[in-house]
Amino acid sequence: MARIDAFLKLGTQQGCSDVHLAVGVPPMLRMHGDLLPIKFRELRASELESYIGEILTRSQTETFGRGLDLDFSYVSAEGGRFRVNVYRKETGIGATFRTIPAAVPTLEKLGLPPIVTKLCDFHQGMVLVTGSTGTGKSTTLAAMIDHLNTTRRLNIISLEDPIEFVHPSKNSQVIQRELNTHIPSFAEGVRAAMREDPDVILVGELRDAETISMAMTAAETGHLVLGTLHTTSAVKTIDRIIDALPVQEREQTKSFLAQSLLAVVTQVLVKNADSNGRKAICETLLMTKAIAKLIQTEQSHQIPTQMQMGRDLGMQLLDQALLAAITARQVDPDDAYAYASDKKAFQRFVTDTSMLPKLDITGTSQSPAATSTNKAVTG
């Protein structure tokens, strides 16, 4: 058994989402969003290098020796599965192990909006799941793939970096291909998938113009394409796609979005009301004629208004979803306040008053930082 498995076993037993190992600090666990140290000594460079070296293949060792980061999946002797990133920093090497549950969670168990399940009924077009790193995008997509695998007879091709959840074929055939193991790039993976009679193509990340372009082509030619972007709202997602492609393709890109983008689901993870775990809170955009027209006329700044009015269709802004979760006592109001855009609407729910902006003597609202700055200037 690799020595590093002891840390991973501890993290799994504690229910953490990530295990962090880095030179100069003790091992750390991410528990419900917070990073907590293990009662262990600070890791030395030679020590951590030997730990990591025990789990690398010869090819990975050579790649890391050339100064490149590593992304791969690892199954420990204790049976846990992890997504691993190994990197270098100023004081030495470091590694992050993301825990991957043994069973793929269902959409119902994740507590996602019902519209996410309905999106799995489409036969062609593009659905994007977005959010910053660590917000559960991969888990949501895995649940969608599992739903399709269980309820429909399809050929599903999943392109991942690395493979996380393992999907045994049920009613569908699920083919999982890993970046740098089975495919040289996401773009090449999509190009190859289109020759493999797919019904659904999952693209782990639309990270460059070529991948976005290939995914758009797949969606336009009769396939359901699922993908992710590191964007924090539906509007930012649309703007990112338009800006990512060459200027001469701008009109074509806007036309694609208006006709073939089915939905954007943007999510954050907010602490539960009892702080024992986190819940996915989603902003959802569904393509309508009104939103399509706003995209084509480059008035994306007006899309939030259409989303706000589209509750009956299943649309909602993140602030609307956060307020609903607070009202239902599903999430910690202080944590929800931190994610809100219009924070004034959330102030009445906050229990930690130190989070609220301060009032100066004229009654205008200021943040604590702004108040101290003014004092320094006037003092």
Secondary structure per residue as TSV (DSSP state, phi and psi in degrees):
chain	resnum	aa	ss	phi	psi
A	1	M	-	360.0	132.1
A	2	A	-	-64.8	142.4
A	3	R	T	-62.8	-28.7
A	4	I	H	-66.9	-20.6
A	5	D	H	-61.8	-26.6
A	6	A	H	-64.3	-41.2
A	7	F	H	-67.8	-40.4
A	8	L	H	-67.1	-38.2
A	9	K	H	-63.7	-42.4
A	10	L	H	-61.3	-44.7
A	11	G	H	-61.9	-41.9
A	12	T	H	-64.1	-43.1
A	13	Q	H	-63.4	-33.2
A	14	Q	H	-80.8	-10.8
A	15	G	T	78.8	28.1
A	16	C	-	-81.1	160.8
A	17	S	S	-90.9	-28.6
A	18	D	E	-144.4	149.4
A	19	V	E	-117.4	125.4
A	20	H	E	-109.8	129.7
A	21	L	E	-126.6	125.2
A	22	A	E	-150.3	149.5
A	23	V	B	-65.2	135.6
A	24	G	T	93.4	-6.5
A	25	V	S	-137.3	157.5
A	26	P	-	-71.8	161.6
A	27	P	-	-57.1	146.2
A	28	M	E	-130.1	149.4
A	29	L	E	-117.2	138.8
A	30	R	E	-95.3	113.3
A	31	M	E	-114.4	113.7
A	32	H	T	51.7	38.6
A	33	G	T	95.9	-17.1
A	34	D	E	-101.3	143.9
A	35	L	E	-96.6	120.0
A	36	L	E	-125.0	134.2
A	37	P	E	-76.8	147.9
A	38	I	-	-83.1	148.9
A	39	K	S	-73.6	86.9
A	40	F	S	-154.8	159.5
A	41	R	-	-68.8	165.7
A	42	E	-	-67.0	136.6
A	43	L	B	-77.2	133.1
A	44	R	-	-87.6	156.0
A	45	A	H	-59.0	-49.2
A	46	S	H	-65.0	-35.5
A	47	E	H	-64.1	-51.0
A	48	L	H	-67.8	-36.7
A	49	E	H	-60.6	-38.8
A	50	S	H	-71.0	-37.5
A	51	Y	H	-58.8	-51.3
A	52	I	H	-67.0	-38.7
A	53	G	H	-59.2	-28.1
A	54	E	T	-68.6	-21.3
A	55	I	T	-110.3	0.3
A	56	L	-	-90.5	145.0
A	57	T	-	-78.5	169.3
A	58	R	H	-60.6	-42.2
A	59	S	H	-61.9	-42.9
A	60	Q	H	-65.8	-39.0
A	61	T	H	-61.5	-42.5
A	62	E	H	-65.5	-41.9
A	63	T	H	-63.2	-45.1
A	64	F	H	-66.8	-32.9
A	65	G	H	-65.6	-22.6
A	66	R	T	-84.4	5.7
A	67	G	T	89.3	10.6
A	68	L	-	-96.3	145.5
A	69	D	-	-69.1	160.2
A	70	L	E	-119.7	138.5
A	71	D	E	-127.5	122.0
A	72	F	E	-159.3	167.1
A	73	S	E	-101.4	148.8
A	74	Y	E	-138.9	132.8
A	75	V	E	-109.2	117.7
A	76	S	-	-78.7	165.3
A	77	A	T	-63.7	-22.9
A	78	E	T	-81.3	-3.7
A	79	G	S	99.7	-9.0
A	80	G	-	-75.4	148.3
A	81	R	E	-114.0	139.2
A	82	F	E	-138.9	146.2
A	83	R	E	-93.8	127.8
A	84	V	E	-118.8	137.5
A	85	N	E	-124.6	124.3
A	86	V	E	-113.1	132.7
A	87	Y	E	-144.0	170.7
A	88	R	E	-112.7	146.1
A	89	K	E	-137.5	-176.4
A	90	E	T	-57.2	-41.1
A	91	T	T	-94.2	-0.8
A	92	G	E	146.8	-153.5
A	93	I	E	-95.9	167.0
A	94	G	E	-149.7	163.2
A	95	A	E	-150.8	143.5
A	96	T	E	-122.0	128.3
A	97	F	E	-112.2	112.2
A	98	R	E	-91.6	122.9
A	99	T	E	-68.7	131.1
A	100	I	E	-113.6	114.9
A	101	P	-	-56.9	148.7
A	102	A	S	-65.2	-38.2
A	103	A	S	-104.3	140.1
A	104	V	-	-72.0	123.5
A	105	P	-	-69.6	149.2
A	106	T	-	-82.9	161.8
A	107	L	H	-60.6	-36.7
A	108	E	H	-66.4	-42.3
A	109	K	H	-64.8	-33.7
A	110	L	H	-73.3	-14.3
A	111	G	T	69.7	30.5
A	112	L	-	-77.9	157.2
A	113	P	-	-57.3	146.1
A	114	P	H	-56.1	-27.6
A	115	I	H	-63.0	-27.3
A	116	V	H	-64.0	-38.7
A	117	T	H	-65.6	-40.8
A	118	K	H	-65.0	-29.0
A	119	L	H	-63.4	-24.3
A	120	C	T	-72.9	-10.0
A	121	D	T	-83.3	-13.0
A	122	F	-	-70.9	152.8
A	123	H	S	-105.1	-20.2
A	124	Q	S	-154.0	159.0
A	125	G	E	118.3	-176.1
A	126	M	E	-122.8	133.7
A	127	V	E	-120.9	127.1
A	128	L	E	-113.8	134.5
A	129	V	E	-110.8	119.2
A	130	T	E	-125.9	168.8
A	131	G	-	152.9	168.9
A	132	S	S	-74.8	174.1
A	133	T	T	-59.9	136.0
A	134	G	T	82.5	19.4
A	135	T	S	-101.1	7.7
A	136	G	S	89.4	20.8
A	137	K	H	-60.5	-47.2
A	138	S	H	-62.3	-36.2
A	139	T	H	-67.5	-42.2
A	140	T	H	-62.0	-45.6
A	141	L	H	-64.2	-38.7
A	142	A	H	-62.2	-39.6
A	143	A	H	-66.3	-37.1
A	144	M	H	-66.7	-42.6
A	145	I	H	-62.3	-41.8
A	146	D	H	-63.4	-38.7
A	147	H	H	-63.6	-44.8
A	148	L	H	-64.0	-41.7
A	149	N	H	-62.8	-31.8
A	150	T	H	-86.7	-35.0
A	151	T	H	-105.6	-13.0
A	152	R	S	-134.7	161.7
A	153	R	-	-105.1	97.9
A	154	L	-	-136.4	164.4
A	155	N	E	-104.6	108.3
A	156	I	E	-107.4	122.9
A	157	I	E	-112.7	119.7
A	158	S	E	-112.5	121.3
A	159	L	E	-106.1	118.0
A	160	E	E	-133.4	159.1
A	161	D	S	-143.5	90.4
A	162	P	S	-89.3	-173.6
A	163	I	-	-66.9	128.0
A	164	E	-	-106.0	-89.6
A	165	F	S	-69.0	136.8
A	166	V	-	-96.6	125.4
A	167	H	-	-106.8	102.7
A	168	P	-	-69.0	139.7
A	169	S	-	-65.1	132.6
A	170	K	S	-112.2	-107.1
A	171	N	S	-76.5	-23.3
A	172	S	S	-105.4	166.6
A	173	Q	E	-98.5	125.4
A	174	V	E	-113.9	119.1
A	175	I	E	-110.0	116.5
A	176	Q	E	-106.7	126.7
A	177	R	E	-124.7	138.1
A	178	E	E	-108.2	137.3
A	179	L	B	-61.6	135.5
A	180	N	T	70.6	-2.3
A	181	T	T	-110.7	-47.6
A	182	H	T	-114.2	-22.2
A	183	I	B	-137.5	145.0
A	184	P	S	-78.4	-24.2
A	185	S	-	-159.5	162.6
A	186	F	H	-63.4	-40.7
A	187	A	H	-59.9	-45.1
A	188	E	H	-66.1	-34.2
A	189	G	H	-64.4	-41.8
A	190	V	H	-66.6	-43.1
A	191	R	H	-59.1	-43.4
A	192	A	H	-68.7	-39.9
A	193	A	H	-60.2	-35.0
A	194	M	T	-67.2	-13.6
A	195	R	T	-99.6	7.2
A	196	E	S	-115.4	26.5
A	197	D	-	53.5	52.9
A	198	P	-	-83.8	153.8
A	199	D	S	-102.9	-38.3
A	200	V	E	-130.4	134.9
A	201	I	E	-123.3	122.3
A	202	L	E	-101.5	125.7
A	203	V	E	-109.5	113.8
A	204	G	S	-52.9	-36.9
A	205	E	-	-159.2	128.9
A	206	L	-	-86.1	80.3
A	207	R	-	-97.2	-8.1
A	208	D	S	-151.3	169.7
A	209	A	H	-61.4	-39.3
A	210	E	H	-65.5	-42.1
A	211	T	H	-66.0	-43.5
A	212	I	H	-59.4	-45.2
A	213	S	H	-62.5	-43.6
A	214	M	H	-66.6	-39.5
A	215	A	H	-64.8	-38.9
A	216	M	H	-62.4	-42.9
A	217	T	H	-60.8	-43.2
A	218	A	H	-62.2	-41.1
A	219	A	H	-68.1	-33.3
A	220	E	H	-77.2	-19.4
A	221	T	T	-105.3	27.8
A	222	G	T	97.5	19.3
A	223	H	-	-117.5	153.0
A	224	L	E	-90.3	118.8
A	225	V	E	-111.2	126.1
A	226	L	E	-111.0	137.6
A	227	G	E	-156.6	174.1
A	228	T	E	-127.5	155.1
A	229	L	E	-140.7	149.4
A	230	H	-	-89.2	66.8
A	231	T	-	-123.4	154.7
A	232	T	S	-109.9	12.7
A	233	S	S	-162.6	164.4
A	234	A	H	-64.5	-42.6
A	235	V	H	-64.2	-43.9
A	236	K	H	-63.0	-31.4
A	237	T	H	-65.1	-47.5
A	238	I	H	-62.7	-45.0
A	239	D	H	-62.8	-38.8
A	240	R	H	-62.3	-43.8
A	241	I	H	-65.1	-44.0
A	242	I	H	-63.1	-42.9
A	243	D	H	-74.3	-22.5
A	244	A	H	-74.1	-26.7
A	245	L	S	-95.1	158.3
A	246	P	-	-56.2	149.4
A	247	V	G	-56.8	-38.4
A	248	Q	G	-67.7	-12.8
A	249	E	G	-103.6	8.9
A	250	R	H	-58.8	-48.0
A	251	E	H	-64.4	-40.4
A	252	Q	H	-64.0	-39.4
A	253	T	H	-65.9	-44.0
A	254	K	H	-62.3	-38.7
A	255	S	H	-64.2	-41.9
A	256	F	H	-60.1	-49.2
A	257	L	H	-58.9	-42.1
A	258	A	H	-66.8	-31.7
A	259	Q	H	-101.6	-31.8
A	260	S	H	-118.8	-14.4
A	261	L	E	-75.6	118.6
A	262	L	E	-85.8	-43.8
A	263	A	E	-164.8	156.1
A	264	V	E	-126.4	124.4
A	265	V	E	-113.7	113.1
A	266	T	E	-108.4	128.0
A	267	Q	E	-129.4	153.1
A	268	V	E	-128.7	159.6
A	269	L	E	-108.0	119.7
A	270	V	E	-115.2	139.6
A	271	K	E	-58.5	139.6
A	272	N	B	-62.7	163.1
A	273	A	T	-57.6	-33.0
A	274	D	T	-94.1	7.8
A	275	S	S	61.3	14.2
A	276	N	S	-103.6	74.2
A	277	G	S	114.6	178.3
A	278	R	E	-133.7	153.8
A	279	K	E	-120.6	137.8
A	280	A	E	-75.4	124.5
A	281	I	E	-113.5	128.9
A	282	C	E	-118.1	137.2
A	283	E	E	-95.1	132.0
A	284	T	E	-127.8	127.8
A	285	L	E	-115.1	131.2
A	286	L	E	-116.4	138.0
A	287	M	-	-70.6	125.9
A	288	T	-	-126.1	170.6
A	289	K	H	-61.2	-38.3
A	290	A	H	-65.9	-44.2
A	291	I	H	-69.5	-38.5
A	292	A	H	-59.1	-41.5
A	293	K	H	-65.5	-39.4
A	294	L	H	-63.8	-37.3
A	295	I	H	-66.8	-45.1
A	296	Q	H	-68.7	-26.9
A	297	T	T	-99.2	11.7
A	298	E	T	55.5	46.7
A	299	Q	-	-119.8	46.3
A	300	S	G	-63.2	-21.0
A	301	H	G	-64.9	-15.9
A	302	Q	G	-93.4	-4.7
A	303	I	H	-61.3	-41.2
A	304	P	H	-54.8	-33.6
A	305	T	H	-64.3	-42.1
A	306	Q	H	-66.1	-36.9
A	307	M	H	-65.9	-40.1
A	308	Q	H	-61.7	-34.9
A	309	M	T	-87.3	-3.6
A	310	G	-	-102.3	28.6
A	311	R	G	-58.9	-36.8
A	312	D	G	-64.8	-24.6
A	313	L	G	-87.1	-13.0
A	314	G	T	108.7	5.5
A	315	M	-	-86.2	152.6
A	316	Q	B	-164.0	146.3
A	317	L	-	-79.2	159.9
A	318	L	H	-59.8	-41.6
A	319	D	H	-61.3	-39.1
A	320	Q	H	-62.7	-42.9
A	321	A	H	-66.3	-39.4
A	322	L	H	-65.1	-44.0
A	323	L	H	-62.9	-40.7
A	324	A	H	-64.2	-39.4
A	325	A	H	-68.9	-35.8
A	326	I	H	-66.3	-46.4
A	327	T	H	-59.8	-36.9
A	328	A	T	-82.8	3.0
A	329	R	T	56.3	40.1
A	330	Q	-	-93.9	-24.4
A	331	V	B	-131.8	160.5
A	332	D	-	-70.9	118.4
A	333	P	H	-61.3	-31.5
A	334	D	H	-67.3	-41.0
A	335	D	H	-69.2	-38.3
A	336	A	H	-62.5	-39.5
A	337	Y	H	-58.5	-37.6
A	338	A	H	-65.6	-28.8
A	339	Y	H	-92.1	-13.8
A	340	A	-	-69.5	147.8
A	341	S	S	-85.1	-52.6
A	342	D	S	-93.0	85.1
A	343	K	G	-66.4	-24.8
A	344	K	G	-58.8	-36.7
A	345	A	G	-68.1	-15.4
A	346	F	G	-105.4	-8.0
A	347	Q	G	-61.1	-33.5
A	348	R	G	-69.3	-15.7
A	349	F	G	-94.3	-15.3
A	350	V	-	-68.4	133.0
A	351	T	S	-98.2	-26.8
A	352	D	-	-93.5	94.5
A	353	T	G	-66.2	-15.1
A	354	S	G	-67.5	-16.1
A	355	M	G	-77.9	-20.3
A	356	L	S	-79.3	151.0
A	357	P	-	-65.5	150.3
A	358	K	E	-88.5	159.6
A	359	L	E	-105.9	132.6
A	360	D	-	-87.2	-177.7
A	361	I	T	-68.1	-18.0
A	362	T	T	-89.8	-5.6
A	363	G	S	91.5	2.3
A	364	T	-	-84.2	145.8
A	365	S	E	-81.9	133.6
A	366	Q	E	-138.7	152.2
A	367	S	-	-75.5	159.7
A	368	P	H	-55.7	-39.1
A	369	A	H	-65.7	-41.2
A	370	A	H	-66.7	-37.1
A	371	T	H	-63.3	-44.6
A	372	S	H	-67.3	-33.6
A	373	T	H	-65.5	-43.3
A	374	N	H	-62.9	-39.0
A	375	K	H	-61.8	-41.5
A	376	A	H	-63.9	-37.4
A	377	V	H	-70.4	-43.8
A	378	T	H	-81.8	-23.0
A	379	G	-	-77.8	360.0
